[in-house]
């Protein structure tokens, strides 16, 4: 694999960890429920957008591997 492809894979892995951490904060944290409604909304929106980006990275990696 080329260097840029390895960087995309690394970015996918790091993003997955960040999504998991944010999801844990949202789903299990009392701190999340103590936040103002708008902040809770924005964190959920952030997680949704991170998941969209993750799907894009996964699709790019599949293309690197010749899977369409």
CORPEVEN-V623220 format. One record per backbone hydrogen bond with DSSP energy under -1.0 kcal/mol. CO is the residue of the C=O (numbers start at 1). NH is the residue of the N-H. E is the energy in kcal/mol with one decimal. If there is no record, write none. Layout:
BEGIN
co->CO nh->NH e->E
co->CO nh->NH e->E
END
This chain:
BEGIN
co->2 nh->6 e->-2.0
co->3 nh->7 e->-2.1
co->4 nh->8 e->-1.8
co->5 nh->9 e->-2.1
co->6 nh->10 e->-2.4
co->7 nh->11 e->-2.6
co->8 nh->12 e->-2.4
co->9 nh->13 e->-2.3
co->10 nh->14 e->-2.6
co->11 nh->15 e->-2.6
co->12 nh->16 e->-2.4
co->13 nh->17 e->-1.7
co->14 nh->18 e->-2.0
co->15 nh->19 e->-2.6
co->16 nh->20 e->-2.3
co->17 nh->21 e->-2.3
co->18 nh->22 e->-2.5
co->19 nh->23 e->-2.8
co->20 nh->24 e->-2.2
co->21 nh->25 e->-2.2
co->22 nh->26 e->-2.6
co->23 nh->27 e->-3.3
co->24 nh->28 e->-2.5
co->25 nh->29 e->-1.1
co->29 nh->33 e->-1.0
co->30 nh->34 e->-1.2
co->32 nh->35 e->-1.3
co->36 nh->40 e->-2.2
co->37 nh->41 e->-2.6
co->38 nh->42 e->-2.4
co->39 nh->43 e->-2.3
co->40 nh->44 e->-2.2
co->41 nh->45 e->-2.6
co->42 nh->46 e->-2.7
co->43 nh->47 e->-2.3
co->44 nh->48 e->-2.3
co->45 nh->49 e->-2.5
co->46 nh->50 e->-2.5
co->47 nh->51 e->-2.3
co->48 nh->52 e->-1.9
co->49 nh->53 e->-2.3
co->50 nh->54 e->-2.5
co->51 nh->55 e->-2.2
co->52 nh->56 e->-1.8
co->53 nh->57 e->-2.4
co->54 nh->58 e->-2.6
co->55 nh->59 e->-2.3
co->56 nh->60 e->-2.4
co->57 nh->61 e->-2.4
co->58 nh->62 e->-2.3
co->59 nh->63 e->-2.0
co->60 nh->64 e->-1.9
co->61 nh->65 e->-1.7
co->62 nh->67 e->-3.1
co->63 nh->66 e->-1.3
END
